[in-house]
Amino acid sequence: MNRPPGTQVATVNTRAGRLIPASWIATRDSLRERWTALAARERAALTAAALVMGVFLLWSTAIQPAWRTLLEAPGRIDRQGAELQAVQRLAAEAAELRAIAPVARAQASAALQGATARFAGRATLQLQGDRATVAVNGLTGDELREWLAELRSAARAHATEVQLTRGAQGYTGTLVLSLDGSR
């Protein structure tokens, strides 16, 4: 509010001891005069409209959001319970895999060569220390999944890098496997 210097806003001391600007008091008084000038039927209609608006505001801000939460809660609880069970299964599987004794490097290499040999012409293997690079050409998703599961259990190998593309003949690309047996 921009007022000239030295001017003050007129205020009125109310019964509660609060200071209320005089303009508010004047507005309240003019509204009260208008209200009393209305016919009883108009006052009843305005009261009903105010009541309907009040009920709508109460519903939309307090009751309806809480109601929706109550309705959605059982489904959310079920979904979160299923997610928790899935995470617990994965944790148990990880604990089992950590508990399995590591495989000697020679045994892991032999298991890797044996598992890869069944894909003659569609998979080539190159061993380099504790890493193996396998180039695949035309393996189906099921073959690839079963082969990786076999490597994980027999050779304790796990993929560290995977670059595969899916084509009409199947998956083509390279996989770099770690044979350290630590996972």
N, CA and C atoms as an extended XYZ file, in Angstrom:
549
Properties=species:S:1:pos:R:3:atomname:S:1:resname:S:1:resid:I:1 pbc="F F F"
N         0.837       -1.175        0.000 N   MET     1
C         0.000        0.000        0.000 CA  MET     1
C         0.882        1.239        0.000 C   MET     1
N         0.654        2.109       -0.904 N   ASN     2
C         1.398        3.364       -0.955 CA  ASN     2
C         0.549        4.461       -0.337 C   ASN     2
N         0.990        4.960        0.800 N   ARG     3
C         0.312        6.059        1.475 CA  ARG     3
C         1.268        7.228        1.591 C   ARG     3
N         0.731        8.428        1.579 N   PRO     4
C         1.602        9.577        1.796 CA  PRO     4
C         2.242        9.485        3.175 C   PRO     4
N         3.454        9.963        3.324 N   PRO     5
C         4.129        9.899        4.630 CA  PRO     5
C         3.313       10.624        5.691 C   PRO     5
N         3.299       10.049        6.854 N   GLY     6
C         2.619       10.667        7.983 CA  GLY     6
C         1.158       10.317        8.103 C   GLY     6
N         0.569        9.577        7.151 N   THR     7
C        -0.841        9.202        7.265 CA  THR     7
C        -0.931        7.845        7.937 C   THR     7
N        -2.045        7.608        8.619 N   GLN     8
C        -2.251        6.349        9.307 CA  GLN     8
C        -3.563        5.734        8.849 C   GLN     8
N        -3.654        4.423        9.005 N   VAL     9
C        -4.886        3.727        8.674 CA  VAL     9
C        -5.763        3.773        9.910 C   VAL     9
N        -7.019        4.150        9.709 N   ALA    10
C        -7.949        4.180       10.836 CA  ALA    10
C        -8.294        2.762       11.229 C   ALA    10
N        -8.223        2.475       12.514 N   THR    11
C        -8.549        1.144       13.002 CA  THR    11
C        -9.571        1.262       14.111 C   THR    11
N       -10.294        0.191       14.321 N   VAL    12
C       -11.324        0.159       15.347 CA  VAL    12
C       -10.986       -0.952       16.314 C   VAL    12
N       -11.102       -0.687       17.598 N   ASN    13
C       -10.848       -1.684       18.620 CA  ASN    13
C       -12.116       -2.512       18.792 C   ASN    13
N       -12.017       -3.817       18.602 N   THR    14
C       -13.194       -4.676       18.692 CA  THR    14
C       -13.324       -5.248       20.090 C   THR    14
N       -14.399       -6.009       20.319 N   ARG    15
C       -14.630       -6.628       21.630 CA  ARG    15
C       -13.509       -7.570       22.021 C   ARG    15
N       -12.903       -8.256       21.045 N   ALA    16
C       -11.836       -9.212       21.346 CA  ALA    16
C       -10.519       -8.509       21.601 C   ALA    16
N       -10.480       -7.205       21.431 N   GLY    17
C        -9.250       -6.468       21.705 CA  GLY    17
C        -8.334       -6.386       20.504 C   GLY    17
N        -8.795       -6.821       19.326 N   ARG    18
C        -7.969       -6.761       18.123 CA  ARG    18
C        -8.277       -5.471       17.378 C   ARG    18
N        -7.295       -5.007       16.667 N   LEU    19
C        -7.479       -3.817       15.849 CA  LEU    19
C        -7.826       -4.251       14.442 C   LEU    19
N        -8.946       -3.750       13.950 N   ILE    20
C        -9.401       -4.091       12.605 CA  ILE    20
C        -9.472       -2.793       11.812 C   ILE    20
N        -8.959       -2.801       10.574 N   PRO    21
C        -9.023       -1.577        9.763 CA  PRO    21
C       -10.469       -1.113        9.590 C   PRO    21
N       -10.662        0.178        9.600 N   ALA    22
C       -11.998        0.758        9.502 CA  ALA    22
C       -12.667        0.396        8.177 C   ALA    22
N       -11.890        0.235        7.105 N   SER    23
C       -12.480       -0.124        5.812 CA  SER    23
C       -13.134       -1.499        5.876 C   SER    23
N       -12.577       -2.402        6.657 N   TRP    24
C       -13.186       -3.719        6.804 CA  TRP    24
C       -14.499       -3.623        7.573 C   TRP    24
N       -14.488       -2.787        8.575 N   ILE    25
C       -15.698       -2.607        9.371 CA  ILE    25
C       -16.805       -2.023        8.486 C   ILE    25
N       -16.444       -1.048        7.644 N   ALA    26
C       -17.425       -0.433        6.754 CA  ALA    26
C       -17.962       -1.456        5.754 C   ALA    26
N       -17.095       -2.288        5.225 N   THR    27
C       -17.518       -3.330        4.277 CA  THR    27
C       -18.450       -4.316        4.965 C   THR    27
N       -18.106       -4.701        6.182 N   ARG    28
C       -18.949       -5.637        6.933 CA  ARG    28
C       -20.333       -5.034        7.183 C   ARG    28
N       -20.328       -3.781        7.565 N   ASP    29
C       -21.613       -3.121        7.838 CA  ASP    29
C       -22.475       -3.014        6.580 C   ASP    29
N       -21.849       -2.693        5.436 N   SER    30
C       -22.639       -2.589        4.200 CA  SER    30
C       -23.178       -3.951        3.788 C   SER    30
N       -22.403       -5.008        3.999 N   LEU    31
C       -22.895       -6.363        3.682 CA  LEU    31
C       -24.037       -6.752        4.614 C   LEU    31
N       -23.939       -6.359        5.865 N   ARG    32
C       -24.991       -6.678        6.827 CA  ARG    32
C       -26.290       -5.960        6.426 C   ARG    32
N       -26.169       -4.709        5.973 N   GLU    33
C       -27.349       -3.957        5.526 CA  GLU    33
C       -27.988       -4.618        4.305 C   GLU    33
N       -27.140       -5.052        3.365 N   ARG    34
C       -27.666       -5.734        2.174 CA  ARG    34
C       -28.405       -7.007        2.567 C   ARG    34
N       -27.810       -7.758        3.528 N   TRP    35
C       -28.404       -9.018        3.970 CA  TRP    35
C       -29.792       -8.777        4.575 C   TRP    35
N       -29.874       -7.787        5.413 N   THR    36
C       -31.177       -7.531        6.040 CA  THR    36
C       -32.195       -6.988        5.040 C   THR    36
N       -31.700       -6.366        3.948 N   ALA    37
C       -32.613       -5.843        2.932 CA  ALA    37
C       -33.180       -6.952        2.038 C   ALA    37
N       -32.544       -8.108        2.051 N   LEU    38
C       -33.028       -9.216        1.222 CA  LEU    38
C       -34.295       -9.815        1.806 C   LEU    38
N       -35.100      -10.360        0.932 N   ALA    39
C       -36.313      -11.050        1.371 CA  ALA    39
C       -35.919      -12.370        2.033 C   ALA    39
N       -36.790      -12.892        2.869 N   ALA    40
C       -36.507      -14.140        3.584 CA  ALA    40
C       -36.207      -15.276        2.613 C   ALA    40
N       -36.903      -15.304        1.511 N   ARG    41
C       -36.699      -16.355        0.512 CA  ARG    41
C       -35.303      -16.249       -0.104 C   ARG    41
N       -34.837      -15.038       -0.393 N   GLU    42
C       -33.492      -14.844       -0.961 CA  GLU    42
C       -32.417      -15.215        0.047 C   GLU    42
N       -32.642      -14.844        1.318 N   ARG    43
C       -31.680      -15.219        2.363 CA  ARG    43
C       -31.610      -16.737        2.502 C   ARG    43
N       -32.723      -17.418        2.421 N   ALA    44
C       -32.736      -18.885        2.511 CA  ALA    44
C       -31.986      -19.500        1.330 C   ALA    44
N       -32.188      -18.935        0.137 N   ALA    45
C       -31.492      -19.461       -1.048 CA  ALA    45
C       -29.982      -19.254       -0.931 C   ALA    45
N       -29.574      -18.058       -0.484 N   LEU    46
C       -28.140      -17.800       -0.317 CA  LEU    46
C       -27.535      -18.664        0.783 C   LEU    46
N       -28.295      -18.889        1.847 N   THR    47
C       -27.819      -19.767        2.926 CA  THR    47
C       -27.651      -21.190        2.406 C   THR    47
N       -28.615      -21.661        1.629 N   ALA    48
C       -28.525      -23.016        1.062 CA  ALA    48
C       -27.341      -23.120        0.107 C   ALA    48
N       -27.142      -22.087       -0.710 N   ALA    49
C       -26.003      -22.111       -1.644 CA  ALA    49
C       -24.679      -22.122       -0.887 C   ALA    49
N       -24.590      -21.324        0.176 N   ALA    50
C       -23.366      -21.307        0.987 CA  ALA    50
C       -23.147      -22.657        1.660 C   ALA    50
N       -24.229      -23.259        2.114 N   LEU    51
C       -24.120      -24.577        2.737 CA  LEU    51
C       -23.647      -25.619        1.731 C   LEU    51
N       -24.208      -25.603        0.532 N   VAL    52
C       -23.793      -26.552       -0.510 CA  VAL    52
C       -22.313      -26.339       -0.849 C   VAL    52
N       -21.892      -25.084       -0.985 N   MET    53
C       -20.474      -24.802       -1.283 CA  MET    53
C       -19.579      -25.274       -0.143 C   MET    53
N       -20.023      -25.074        1.090 N   GLY    54
C       -19.245      -25.525        2.238 CA  GLY    54
C       -19.098      -27.038        2.264 C   GLY    54
N       -20.197      -27.723        2.010 N   VAL    55
C       -20.156      -29.193        1.977 CA  VAL    55
C       -19.255      -29.670        0.848 C   VAL    55
N       -19.362      -29.032       -0.327 N   PHE    56
C       -18.502      -29.407       -1.454 CA  PHE    56
C       -17.025      -29.197       -1.111 C   PHE    56
N       -16.690      -28.060       -0.527 N   LEU    57
C       -15.293      -27.798       -0.156 CA  LEU    57
C       -14.801      -28.791        0.892 C   LEU    57
N       -15.650      -29.096        1.875 N   LEU    58
C       -15.273      -30.088        2.888 CA  LEU    58
C       -15.041      -31.448        2.237 C   LEU    58
N       -15.940      -31.858        1.328 N   TRP    59
C       -15.796      -33.142        0.638 CA  TRP    59
C       -14.514      -33.182       -0.197 C   TRP    59
N       -14.299      -32.146       -1.008 N   SER    60
C       -13.181      -32.192       -1.957 CA  SER    60
C       -11.821      -32.023       -1.292 C   SER    60
N       -11.762      -31.368       -0.131 N   THR    61
C       -10.453      -31.149        0.488 CA  THR    61
C       -10.152      -32.100        1.635 C   THR    61
N       -11.157      -32.638        2.287 N   ALA    62
C       -10.888      -33.467        3.457 CA  ALA    62
C       -11.392      -34.896        3.315 C   ALA    62
N       -12.619      -35.075        2.940 N   ILE    63
C       -13.219      -36.410        2.984 CA  ILE    63
C       -12.828      -37.257        1.779 C   ILE    63
N       -12.958      -36.718        0.570 N   GLN    64
C       -12.710      -37.508       -0.640 CA  GLN    64
C       -11.266      -38.003       -0.747 C   GLN    64
N       -10.234      -37.193       -0.467 N   PRO    65
C        -8.872      -37.745       -0.518 CA  PRO    65
C        -8.641      -38.866        0.504 C   PRO    65
N        -9.188      -38.707        1.690 N   ALA    66
C        -9.039      -39.758        2.697 CA  ALA    66
C        -9.799      -41.013        2.281 C   ALA    66
N       -10.963      -40.847        1.703 N   TRP    67
C       -11.767      -41.982        1.235 CA  TRP    67
C       -11.019      -42.747        0.146 C   TRP    67
N       -10.435      -41.996       -0.799 N   ARG    68
C        -9.684      -42.620       -1.888 CA  ARG    68
C        -8.486      -43.399       -1.328 C   ARG    68
N        -7.813      -42.818       -0.353 N   THR    69
C        -6.674      -43.501        0.258 CA  THR    69
C        -7.115      -44.798        0.914 C   THR    69
N        -8.229      -44.759        1.616 N   LEU    70
C        -8.739      -45.978        2.248 CA  LEU    70
C        -9.084      -47.055        1.223 C   LEU    70
N        -9.632      -46.652        0.090 N   LEU    71
C        -9.990      -47.622       -0.941 CA  LEU    71
C        -8.765      -48.203       -1.638 C   LEU    71
N        -7.725      -47.390       -1.834 N   GLU    72
C        -6.527      -47.838       -2.548 CA  GLU    72
C        -5.530      -48.560       -1.653 C   GLU    72
N        -5.629      -48.381       -0.353 N   ALA    73
C        -4.637      -48.939        0.572 CA  ALA    73
C        -4.489      -50.461        0.480 C   ALA    73
N        -5.558      -51.250        0.456 N   PRO    74
C        -5.360      -52.708        0.393 CA  PRO    74
C        -4.579      -53.148       -0.854 C   PRO    74
N        -4.883      -52.552       -2.000 N   GLY    75
C        -4.145      -52.905       -3.220 CA  GLY    75
C        -2.677      -52.538       -3.121 C   GLY    75
N        -2.397      -51.360       -2.573 N   ARG    76
C        -0.997      -50.946       -2.405 CA  ARG    76
C        -0.272      -51.872       -1.437 C   ARG    76
N        -0.946      -52.241       -0.365 N   ILE    77
C        -0.322      -53.138        0.610 CA  ILE    77
C        -0.008      -54.481       -0.039 C   ILE    77
N        -0.926      -55.000       -0.844 N   ASP    78
C        -0.691      -56.275       -1.531 CA  ASP    78
C         0.489      -56.175       -2.494 C   ASP    78
N         0.535      -55.082       -3.285 N   ARG    79
C         1.643      -54.906       -4.239 CA  ARG    79
C         2.983      -54.794       -3.509 C   ARG    79
N         3.002      -54.036       -2.423 N   GLN    80
C         4.246      -53.886       -1.687 CA  GLN    80
C         4.655      -55.190       -1.011 C   GLN    80
N         3.667      -55.981       -0.575 N   GLY    81
C         3.977      -57.291       -0.004 CA  GLY    81
C         4.591      -58.210       -1.051 C   GLY    81
N         4.045      -58.179       -2.271 N   ALA    82
C         4.600      -58.997       -3.354 CA  ALA    82
C         6.007      -58.533       -3.716 C   ALA    82
N         6.219      -57.218       -3.746 N   GLU    83
C         7.564      -56.696       -4.035 CA  GLU    83
C         8.541      -57.109       -2.944 C   GLU    83
N         8.099      -57.055       -1.692 N   LEU    84
C         8.960      -57.467       -0.581 CA  LEU    84
C         9.332      -58.940       -0.704 C   LEU    84
N         8.368      -59.790       -1.050 N   GLN    85
C         8.658      -61.213       -1.216 CA  GLN    85
C         9.639      -61.444       -2.351 C   GLN    85
N         9.496      -60.699       -3.454 N   ALA    86
C        10.425      -60.846       -4.572 CA  ALA    86
C        11.831      -60.442       -4.155 C   ALA    86
N        11.946      -59.357       -3.424 N   VAL    87
C        13.264      -58.910       -2.958 CA  VAL    87
C        13.844      -59.923       -1.987 C   VAL    87
N        13.024      -60.481       -1.121 N   GLN    88
C        13.513      -61.495       -0.182 CA  GLN    88
C        13.984      -62.750       -0.918 C   GLN    88
N        13.250      -63.151       -1.989 N   ARG    89
C        13.693      -64.302       -2.784 CA  ARG    89
C        15.047      -64.024       -3.425 C   ARG    89
N        15.196      -62.814       -3.986 N   LEU    90
C        16.470      -62.457       -4.608 CA  LEU    90
C        17.596      -62.416       -3.576 C   LEU    90
N        17.304      -61.928       -2.389 N   ALA    91
C        18.322      -61.889       -1.334 CA  ALA    91
C        18.723      -63.304       -0.922 C   ALA    91
N        17.731      -64.196       -0.829 N   ALA    92
C        18.035      -65.581       -0.471 CA  ALA    92
C        18.873      -66.247       -1.570 C   ALA    92
N        18.534      -65.969       -2.830 N   GLU    93
C        19.307      -66.530       -3.938 CA  GLU    93
C        20.734      -65.996       -3.934 C   GLU    93
N        20.893      -64.703       -3.658 N   ALA    94
C        22.236      -64.122       -3.590 CA  ALA    94
C        23.034      -64.743       -2.455 C   ALA    94
N        22.386      -64.975       -1.315 N   ALA    95
C        23.076      -65.600       -0.186 CA  ALA    95
C        23.501      -67.029       -0.536 C   ALA    95
N        22.629      -67.766       -1.247 N   GLU    96
C        22.977      -69.126       -1.669 CA  GLU    96
C        24.168      -69.116       -2.623 C   GLU    96
N        24.157      -68.182       -3.558 N   LEU    97
C        25.260      -68.115       -4.516 CA  LEU    97
C        26.572      -67.742       -3.836 C   LEU    97
N        26.510      -66.885       -2.825 N   ARG    98
C        27.738      -66.519       -2.101 CA  ARG    98
C        28.266      -67.689       -1.280 C   ARG    98
N        27.352      -68.552       -0.830 N   ALA    99
C        27.745      -69.687        0.004 CA  ALA    99
C        28.368      -70.818       -0.806 C   ALA    99
N        28.165      -70.833       -2.111 N   ILE   100
C        28.721      -71.892       -2.948 CA  ILE   100
C        30.234      -71.696       -3.054 C   ILE   100
N        30.959      -72.791       -2.900 N   ALA   101
C        32.421      -72.734       -2.947 CA  ALA   101
C        32.883      -72.348       -4.346 C   ALA   101
N        33.950      -71.544       -4.446 N   PRO   102
C        34.459      -71.167       -5.762 CA  PRO   102
C        35.013      -72.386       -6.510 C   PRO   102
N        35.038      -72.280       -7.819 N   VAL   103
C        35.521      -73.349       -8.680 CA  VAL   103
C        36.934      -72.983       -9.128 C   VAL   103
N        37.789      -73.992       -9.221 N   ALA   104
C        39.164      -73.749       -9.686 CA  ALA   104
C        39.119      -73.224      -11.120 C   ALA   104
N        40.098      -72.396      -11.459 N   ARG   105
C        40.107      -71.763      -12.774 CA  ARG   105
C        40.129      -72.801      -13.902 C   ARG   105
N        40.881      -73.866      -13.772 N   ALA   106
C        40.945      -74.899      -14.817 CA  ALA   106
C        39.571      -75.563      -14.985 C   ALA   106
N        38.908      -75.834      -13.872 N   GLN   107
C        37.586      -76.455      -13.933 CA  GLN   107
C        36.576      -75.486      -14.541 C   GLN   107
N        36.670      -74.201      -14.200 N   ALA   108
C        35.763      -73.202      -14.763 CA  ALA   108
C        35.981      -73.072      -16.263 C   ALA   108
N        37.247      -73.084      -16.702 N   SER   109
C        37.540      -72.988      -18.135 CA  SER   109
C        36.997      -74.197      -18.884 C   SER   109
N        37.158      -75.379      -18.298 N   ALA   110
C        36.649      -76.594      -18.937 CA  ALA   110
C        35.120      -76.556      -19.025 C   ALA   110
N        34.454      -76.118      -17.973 N   ALA   111
C        32.988      -76.029      -17.991 CA  ALA   111
C        32.527      -75.017      -19.032 C   ALA   111
N        33.239      -73.911      -19.141 N   LEU   112
C        32.896      -72.881      -20.123 CA  LEU   112
C        33.083      -73.404      -21.540 C   LEU   112
N        34.200      -74.095      -21.797 N   GLN   113
C        34.432      -74.650      -23.133 CA  GLN   113
C        33.407      -75.713      -23.476 C   GLN   113
N        33.034      -76.545      -22.508 N   GLY   114
C        32.038      -77.588      -22.758 CA  GLY   114
C        30.664      -77.006      -23.046 C   GLY   114
N        30.293      -75.975      -22.283 N   ALA   115
C        28.978      -75.365      -22.490 CA  ALA   115
C        28.915      -74.627      -23.816 C   ALA   115
N        30.026      -74.042      -24.234 N   THR   116
C        30.056      -73.279      -25.483 CA  THR   116
C        30.168      -74.200      -26.693 C   THR   116
N        30.739      -75.366      -26.523 N   ALA   117
C        30.952      -76.285      -27.639 CA  ALA   117
C        29.637      -76.745      -28.271 C   ALA   117
N        28.579      -76.803      -27.518 N   ARG   118
C        27.312      -77.272      -28.086 CA  ARG   118
C        26.709      -76.293      -29.093 C   ARG   118
N        27.220      -75.075      -29.133 N   PHE   119
C        26.754      -74.084      -30.110 CA  PHE   119
C        27.749      -73.975      -31.262 C   PHE   119
N        28.303      -75.061      -31.698 N   ALA   120
C        29.329      -75.078      -32.736 CA  ALA   120
C        28.931      -74.185      -33.905 C   ALA   120
N        29.791      -73.259      -34.237 N   GLY   121
C        29.550      -72.361      -35.352 CA  GLY   121
C        28.742      -71.133      -34.978 C   GLY   121
N        28.002      -71.183      -33.872 N   ARG   122
C        27.204      -70.024      -33.464 CA  ARG   122
C        27.787      -69.306      -32.247 C   ARG   122
N        28.849      -69.883      -31.651 N   ALA   123
C        29.502      -69.242      -30.508 CA  ALA   123
C        30.983      -69.575      -30.538 C   ALA   123
N        31.807      -68.540      -30.377 N   THR   124
C        33.264      -68.754      -30.313 CA  THR   124
C        33.766      -68.201      -28.994 C   THR   124
N        34.729      -68.899      -28.420 N   LEU   125
C        35.234      -68.584      -27.087 CA  LEU   125
C        36.696      -68.199      -27.156 C   LEU   125
N        37.062      -67.153      -26.428 N   GLN   126
C        38.466      -66.754      -26.272 CA  GLN   126
C        38.723      -66.544      -24.789 C   GLN   126
N        39.652      -67.321      -24.223 N   LEU   127
C        39.996      -67.204      -22.807 CA  LEU   127
C        41.213      -66.293      -22.661 C   LEU   127
N        41.157      -65.379      -21.699 N   GLN   128
C        42.261      -64.453      -21.419 CA  GLN   128
C        42.371      -64.304      -19.913 C   GLN   128
N        43.121      -65.147      -19.270 N   GLY   129
C        43.271      -65.086      -17.817 CA  GLY   129
C        41.959      -65.434      -17.127 C   GLY   129
N        41.487      -64.526      -16.285 N   ASP   130
C        40.234      -64.782      -15.563 CA  ASP   130
C        39.023      -64.229      -16.295 C   ASP   130
N        39.200      -63.874      -17.565 N   ARG   131
C        38.095      -63.356      -18.377 CA  ARG   131
C        37.935      -64.206      -19.632 C   ARG   131
N        36.722      -64.306      -20.078 N   ALA   132
C        36.428      -65.034      -21.307 CA  ALA   132
C        35.537      -64.150      -22.165 C   ALA   132
N        35.841      -64.093      -23.439 N   THR   133
C        35.014      -63.339      -24.375 CA  THR   133
C        34.348      -64.339      -25.300 C   THR   133
N        33.039      -64.247      -25.387 N   VAL   134
C        32.271      -65.167      -26.213 CA  VAL   134
C        31.518      -64.340      -27.248 C   VAL   134
N        31.741      -64.684      -28.515 N   ALA   135
C        31.001      -64.051      -29.608 CA  ALA   135
C        29.900      -65.012      -30.017 C   ALA   135
N        28.654      -64.529      -29.995 N   VAL   136
C        27.515      -65.374      -30.353 CA  VAL   136
C        26.882      -64.846      -31.623 C   VAL   136
N        26.298      -65.777      -32.384 N   ASN   137
C        25.653      -65.399      -33.625 CA  ASN   137
C        24.439      -66.293      -33.820 C   ASN   137
N        23.252      -65.751      -33.619 N   GLY   138
C        22.026      -66.490      -33.891 CA  GLY   138
C        21.539      -67.356      -32.762 C   GLY   138
N        21.830      -67.022      -31.513 N   LEU   139
C        21.295      -67.788      -30.384 CA  LEU   139
C        19.907      -67.258      -30.022 C   LEU   139
N        19.005      -68.175      -29.714 N   THR   140
C        17.673      -67.750      -29.279 CA  THR   140
C        17.756      -67.260      -27.831 C   THR   140
N        16.712      -66.587      -27.408 N   GLY   141
C        16.681      -66.087      -26.034 CA  GLY   141
C        16.729      -67.213      -25.023 C   GLY   141
N        16.017      -68.306      -25.285 N   ASP   142
C        16.025      -69.443      -24.368 CA  ASP   142
C        17.394      -70.095      -24.307 C   ASP   142
N        18.044      -70.272      -25.471 N   GLU   143
C        19.388      -70.857      -25.485 CA  GLU   143
C        20.362      -69.993      -24.695 C   GLU   143
N        20.299      -68.704      -24.891 N   LEU   144
C        21.197      -67.781      -24.206 CA  LEU   144
C        20.960      -67.807      -22.699 C   LEU   144
N        19.702      -67.804      -22.297 N   ARG   145
C        19.374      -67.832      -20.870 CA  ARG   145
C        19.848      -69.131      -20.225 C   ARG   145
N        19.582      -70.265      -20.865 N   GLU   146
C        20.005      -71.558      -20.318 CA  GLU   146
C        21.518      -71.661      -20.263 C   GLU   146
N        22.189      -71.160      -21.290 N   TRP   147
C        23.653      -71.210      -21.336 CA  TRP   147
C        24.253      -70.375      -20.203 C   TRP   147
N        23.722      -69.177      -19.985 N   LEU   148
C        24.227      -68.324      -18.904 CA  LEU   148
C        23.956      -68.948      -17.534 C   LEU   148
N        22.785      -69.578      -17.360 N   ALA   149
C        22.489      -70.251      -16.092 CA  ALA   149
C        23.452      -71.408      -15.857 C   ALA   149
N        23.781      -72.146      -16.915 N   GLU   150
C        24.742      -73.257      -16.803 CA  GLU   150
C        26.120      -72.729      -16.427 C   GLU   150
N        26.538      -71.647      -17.045 N   LEU   151
C        27.847      -71.070      -16.726 CA  LEU   151
C        27.895      -70.569      -15.290 C   LEU   151
N        26.800      -70.002      -14.853 N   ARG   152
C        26.756      -69.484      -13.494 CA  ARG   152
C        26.872      -70.604      -12.465 C   ARG   152
N        26.224      -71.723      -12.721 N   SER   153
C        26.277      -72.817      -11.752 CA  SER   153
C        27.521      -73.688      -11.907 C   SER   153
N        27.914      -74.014      -13.126 N   ALA   154
C        29.036      -74.941      -13.324 CA  ALA   154
C        30.396      -74.252      -13.245 C   ALA   154
N        30.534      -73.072      -13.829 N   ALA   155
C        31.824      -72.408      -13.882 CA  ALA   155
C        31.910      -71.231      -12.924 C   ALA   155
N        30.818      -70.912      -12.249 N   ARG   156
C        30.741      -69.723      -11.377 CA  ARG   156
C        31.137      -68.462      -12.137 C   ARG   156
N        30.798      -68.429      -13.405 N   ALA   157
C        31.106      -67.283      -14.266 CA  ALA   157
C        29.911      -66.353      -14.291 C   ALA   157
N        30.194      -65.074      -14.421 N   HIS   158
C        29.109      -64.100      -14.546 CA  HIS   158
C        29.491      -63.070      -15.602 C   HIS   158
N        28.482      -62.594      -16.274 N   ALA   159
C        28.698      -61.627      -17.351 CA  ALA   159
C        29.043      -60.272      -16.750 C   ALA   159
N        30.116      -59.657      -17.253 N   THR   160
C        30.489      -58.318      -16.806 CA  THR   160
C        30.192      -57.282      -17.875 C   THR   160
N        30.217      -57.696      -19.141 N   GLU   161
C        29.877      -56.810      -20.247 CA  GLU   161
C        29.056      -57.612      -21.250 C   GLU   161
N        27.986      -57.010      -21.732 N   VAL   162
C        27.127      -57.672      -22.708 CA  VAL   162
C        26.767      -56.662      -23.787 C   VAL   162
N        27.028      -57.052      -25.036 N   GLN   163
C        26.630      -56.234      -26.183 CA  GLN   163
C        25.942      -57.161      -27.172 C   GLN   163
N        24.618      -57.170      -27.105 N   LEU   164
C        23.843      -58.062      -27.947 CA  LEU   164
C        22.824      -57.254      -28.744 C   LEU   164
N        22.559      -57.734      -29.940 N   THR   165
C        21.473      -57.176      -30.741 CA  THR   165
C        20.580      -58.335      -31.139 C   THR   165
N        19.317      -58.057      -31.213 N   ARG   166
C        18.363      -59.097      -31.554 CA  ARG   166
C        17.978      -58.935      -33.013 C   ARG   166
N        18.125      -60.002      -33.757 N   GLY   167
C        17.766      -60.006      -35.165 CA  GLY   167
C        16.777      -61.114      -35.461 C   GLY   167
N        16.512      -61.316      -36.731 N   ALA   168
C        15.570      -62.351      -37.152 CA  ALA   168
C        16.087      -63.750      -36.805 C   ALA   168
N        17.417      -63.934      -36.829 N   GLN   169
C        18.007      -65.246      -36.544 CA  GLN   169
C        18.232      -65.478      -35.052 C   GLN   169
N        18.107      -64.431      -34.223 N   GLY   170
C        18.353      -64.552      -32.781 CA  GLY   170
C        19.295      -63.448      -32.327 C   GLY   170
N        19.960      -63.693      -31.226 N   TYR   171
C        20.871      -62.696      -30.661 CA  TYR   171
C        22.273      -62.833      -31.260 C   TYR   171
N        22.876      -61.679      -31.536 N   THR   172
C        24.224      -61.630      -32.070 CA  THR   172
C        24.991      -60.576      -31.273 C   THR   172
N        26.249      -60.892      -30.932 N   GLY   173
C        27.065      -59.926      -30.208 CA  GLY   173
C        28.131      -60.616      -29.384 C   GLY   173
N        28.624      -59.891      -28.368 N   THR   174
C        29.691      -60.436      -27.525 CA  THR   174
C        29.293      -60.341      -26.062 C   THR   174
N        29.838      -61.297      -25.309 N   LEU   175
C        29.675      -61.323      -23.868 CA  LEU   175
C        31.060      -61.477      -23.256 C   LEU   175
N        31.355      -60.675      -22.268 N   VAL   176
C        32.601      -60.807      -21.525 CA  VAL   176
C        32.233      -61.393      -20.180 C   VAL   176
N        32.841      -62.534      -19.849 N   LEU   177
C        32.529      -63.247      -18.628 CA  LEU   177
C        33.718      -63.207      -17.697 C   LEU   177
N        33.432      -63.106      -16.416 N   SER   178
C        34.466      -63.151      -15.385 CA  SER   178
C        34.465      -64.550      -14.784 C   SER   178
N        35.658      -65.118      -14.675 N   LEU   179
C        35.782      -66.466      -14.130 CA  LEU   179
C        36.403      -66.452      -12.746 C   LEU   179
N        36.333      -65.316      -12.047 N   ASP   180
C        36.996      -65.210      -10.746 CA  ASP   180
C        36.302      -66.023       -9.660 C   ASP   180
N        35.068      -66.450       -9.887 N   GLY   181
C        34.380      -67.295       -8.926 CA  GLY   181
C        33.948      -66.567       -7.664 C   GLY   181
N        34.050      -65.236       -7.641 N   SER   182
C        33.700      -64.505       -6.424 CA  SER   182
C        32.217      -64.230       -6.331 C   SER   182
N        31.466      -64.493       -7.359 N   ARG   183
C        30.028      -64.226       -7.304 CA  ARG   183
C        29.254      -65.489       -7.530 C   ARG   183
